[in-house]
């Protein structure tokens, strides 16, 4: 997930180190661990992106209160995902040779 300059849109004014550019690393590590242990993870960023968009437009988001009910008091949901045991086998991801995507 590429993140441009400045704080991630789901951050609280960029104050939280984990959501600054490059802060997706903890999720990547969790995802690799989960996969190695037979679990599946899927990012669910539509809700947090919609809340951020509504805020940027000066609107109250209808999704903010329901998300707040799922979040511990005094905390903010920065990156949401679901985790569980897969019910079907995932297809293989297409992979390219490193030489095909990196210039010398």
Residue pairs with C-beta under 8 A, 6 or more apart in sequence:
1 24
3 21
3 22
3 23
3 24
4 21
5 21
6 14
6 21
7 13
7 14
7 19
7 20
7 21
8 14
8 19
8 20
8 21
8 23
8 78
9 49
9 52
9 53
9 56
10 19
10 45
10 48
10 49
10 51
10 52
10 77
10 78
10 79
11 19
11 20
11 78
12 19
12 76
12 78
14 20
16 23
16 76
16 78
17 23
18 26
18 78
19 78
19 79
24 79
27 41
27 43
27 79
27 81
30 41
31 41
34 40
34 41
34 83
35 41
38 85
38 86
39 83
39 84
39 85
39 86
40 83
40 84
40 85
40 86
40 90
41 81
41 82
41 83
42 81
42 82
43 79
43 80
43 81
44 80
44 81
44 82
45 79
45 80
47 63
47 67
47 77
47 80
48 67
48 77
48 78
48 79
48 80
50 61
50 63
51 61
51 63
51 64
51 67
54 60
54 61
54 63
54 64
55 61
67 77
67 80
70 77
71 77
